[in-house]
Amino acid sequence: GGSKKPSAEPSQKKDSHAASFTPVDRIVYPAKGYTKGDVLEFYLKIADRLLPHLRGRPITVERFPTGVGERAEHFWQKNTPAYYPSWIKRYRVHESDKDVNYVLIDDVQSLMYVVNQNALTFHIWMSHVDAPDRPDFVLFDIDPHQSTFANAIKVARQLHEILDDHGIENFLKTSG
């Protein structure tokens, strides 16, 4: 983009809220030529709209260490690495005989730190940490994998109509 890129200067204090962004010139989206700096700039630009959907919810992130592409390496990260700064909040859950520390992205600094770790997608819990057993939304995942995108649209419209008929507020959310 044409505006100023996030600073690539390292922070002075190891655990300060100032994150360093490196390497900002690395290509993340080769098909479009977007760099890590472009991705950081994008998330900074949308942070005010994105954070209300992330705040207070444990998150699994999908990380792309070498960028996005057909054969690009990627992995799902549930457990927050020990090297993350202490100012990034975690939510501990005991799962399958071990503790998992989910990351919480409650502010711009945490968002930018996690994006700088090459996290590009955020899969949130359907509940908040203050009521983990009480989801506040439901997700209908309509995947056209075995069908066509046109059929997925048809199903989504029918579902929308049914929910509207029952007075249930509903929204379309796309991904992929």
C-alpha positions as CSV (number, residue, x, y, z in Angstrom):
1,G,0.0,0.0,0.0
2,G,0.9,3.6,-0.3
3,S,0.9,4.5,3.4
4,K,3.7,4.1,5.9
5,K,4.7,0.5,6.7
6,P,4.9,-0.8,10.3
7,S,8.3,-0.1,11.8
8,A,10.9,-2.8,11.2
9,E,13.0,-1.4,14.1
10,P,13.5,-3.8,17.0
11,S,12.0,-2.8,20.3
12,Q,14.3,-1.7,23.1
13,K,12.7,-3.8,26.0
14,K,12.3,-7.5,25.6
15,D,8.8,-7.5,27.2
16,S,7.5,-4.0,26.3
17,H,4.2,-3.6,24.4
18,A,6.2,-2.4,21.4
19,A,6.5,-5.2,18.9
20,S,9.2,-5.3,16.2
21,F,8.2,-6.4,12.7
22,T,10.6,-8.4,10.7
23,P,11.2,-9.0,7.9
24,V,8.5,-6.7,6.4
25,D,9.8,-7.0,2.9
26,R,9.2,-10.8,2.7
27,I,6.6,-11.8,0.1
28,V,3.6,-13.4,1.8
29,Y,1.1,-13.5,-1.1
30,P,3.2,-14.2,-4.2
31,A,0.3,-14.1,-6.7
32,K,-0.3,-10.5,-5.8
33,G,3.2,-9.5,-4.6
34,Y,2.0,-8.6,-1.1
35,T,4.7,-8.4,1.5
36,K,4.6,-9.0,5.3
37,G,4.6,-5.2,5.7
38,D,1.4,-5.0,3.5
39,V,-0.3,-7.7,5.6
40,L,0.7,-5.9,8.9
41,E,-0.6,-2.7,7.4
42,F,-3.9,-4.3,6.4
43,Y,-4.5,-5.8,9.9
44,L,-3.6,-2.5,11.5
45,K,-6.2,-0.8,9.2
46,I,-9.0,-3.2,10.0
47,A,-8.1,-3.7,13.7
48,D,-11.0,-1.5,15.0
49,R,-13.5,-3.6,13.1
50,L,-11.8,-7.0,13.8
51,L,-11.0,-6.7,17.5
52,P,-14.6,-6.7,18.8
53,H,-15.0,-10.2,17.2
54,L,-11.8,-11.5,18.7
55,R,-11.7,-9.8,22.1
56,G,-12.2,-12.2,25.1
57,R,-12.4,-15.3,22.9
58,P,-9.8,-18.1,23.0
59,I,-8.3,-18.3,19.5
60,T,-6.6,-21.0,17.3
61,V,-4.5,-19.3,14.7
62,E,-3.4,-20.6,11.3
63,R,0.2,-19.7,10.7
64,F,1.9,-19.5,7.3
65,P,5.7,-19.2,8.0
66,T,6.7,-19.2,4.3
67,G,3.7,-17.3,2.9
68,V,0.5,-18.4,1.1
69,G,0.5,-20.6,-1.9
70,E,-0.4,-24.0,-3.3
71,R,2.4,-25.8,-1.5
72,A,3.0,-23.4,1.3
73,E,3.8,-24.7,4.8
74,H,1.1,-23.9,7.3
75,F,0.0,-25.1,10.7
76,W,-2.7,-24.6,13.3
77,Q,-1.5,-23.2,16.7
78,K,-3.7,-23.7,19.7
79,N,-1.1,-23.4,22.4
80,T,0.6,-20.0,22.8
81,P,4.4,-20.5,22.5
82,A,6.4,-19.7,25.7
83,Y,8.4,-17.1,23.8
84,Y,5.3,-14.8,23.4
85,P,5.6,-11.7,25.6
86,S,3.9,-11.9,29.0
87,W,1.7,-8.9,28.1
88,I,-0.2,-11.1,25.6
89,K,-3.1,-12.7,27.5
90,R,-3.7,-16.4,27.5
91,Y,-6.6,-18.6,28.5
92,R,-5.6,-21.9,30.0
93,V,-7.8,-25.0,29.4
94,H,-7.2,-28.6,30.3
95,E,-7.6,-30.7,27.2
96,S,-6.7,-34.3,26.6
97,D,-4.6,-34.7,29.7
98,K,-2.6,-31.5,29.1
99,D,-3.0,-27.7,29.6
100,V,-3.5,-25.6,26.5
101,N,-2.9,-21.8,26.7
102,Y,-5.0,-20.2,24.0
103,V,-4.0,-16.8,22.9
104,L,-6.4,-13.9,23.5
105,I,-6.2,-11.0,21.1
106,D,-7.8,-8.2,23.0
107,D,-5.9,-5.2,21.7
108,V,-4.0,-3.8,18.7
109,Q,-0.6,-4.7,20.1
110,S,-1.5,-8.3,20.6
111,L,-3.1,-8.5,17.1
112,M,0.0,-7.0,15.5
113,Y,2.3,-9.4,17.4
114,V,0.4,-12.5,16.3
115,V,0.1,-11.3,12.7
116,N,3.9,-10.7,12.8
117,Q,4.2,-14.4,13.7
118,N,2.6,-15.1,10.3
119,A,-0.8,-15.8,11.6
120,L,-3.3,-15.0,8.9
121,T,-6.5,-16.7,10.0
122,F,-8.1,-16.6,13.5
123,H,-10.5,-19.3,14.6
124,I,-12.4,-18.0,17.6
125,W,-14.3,-19.9,20.2
126,M,-18.1,-19.4,20.0
127,S,-18.0,-18.2,23.7
128,H,-16.0,-15.8,25.8
129,V,-13.6,-16.6,28.5
130,D,-16.0,-15.3,31.2
131,A,-18.6,-17.9,30.1
132,P,-16.8,-20.6,28.2
133,D,-19.7,-23.1,28.5
134,R,-22.2,-20.5,27.1
135,P,-21.7,-19.9,23.4
136,D,-23.2,-16.6,22.2
137,F,-23.4,-17.6,18.5
138,V,-23.8,-20.7,16.4
139,L,-22.0,-21.3,13.1
140,F,-23.5,-23.2,10.2
141,D,-20.5,-24.3,8.0
142,I,-21.8,-24.7,4.5
143,D,-18.9,-26.2,2.6
144,P,-19.5,-26.9,-1.2
145,H,-16.7,-29.4,-1.2
146,Q,-19.0,-32.3,-2.3
147,S,-21.3,-30.0,-4.3
148,T,-21.2,-26.7,-6.1
149,F,-20.9,-23.2,-4.9
150,A,-24.3,-22.4,-6.4
151,N,-25.8,-25.1,-4.2
152,A,-24.0,-23.7,-1.2
153,I,-25.6,-20.3,-1.9
154,K,-29.0,-22.0,-2.2
155,V,-28.6,-23.7,1.2
156,A,-27.4,-20.4,2.8
157,R,-30.4,-18.5,1.4
158,Q,-32.8,-21.2,2.7
159,L,-31.1,-21.2,6.1
160,H,-31.3,-17.4,6.2
161,E,-35.1,-17.6,5.4
162,I,-35.7,-20.2,8.1
163,L,-33.9,-18.2,10.8
164,D,-35.6,-15.0,9.7
165,D,-39.0,-16.7,10.0
166,H,-38.2,-17.6,13.6
167,G,-37.0,-14.1,14.4
168,I,-33.4,-15.1,14.8
169,E,-30.8,-12.5,13.9
170,N,-28.4,-14.0,11.4
171,F,-25.4,-12.9,9.3
172,L,-23.4,-14.3,6.5
173,K,-19.8,-14.9,7.2
174,T,-17.5,-16.1,4.3
175,S,-14.1,-17.5,4.4
176,G,-11.6,-19.4,2.2
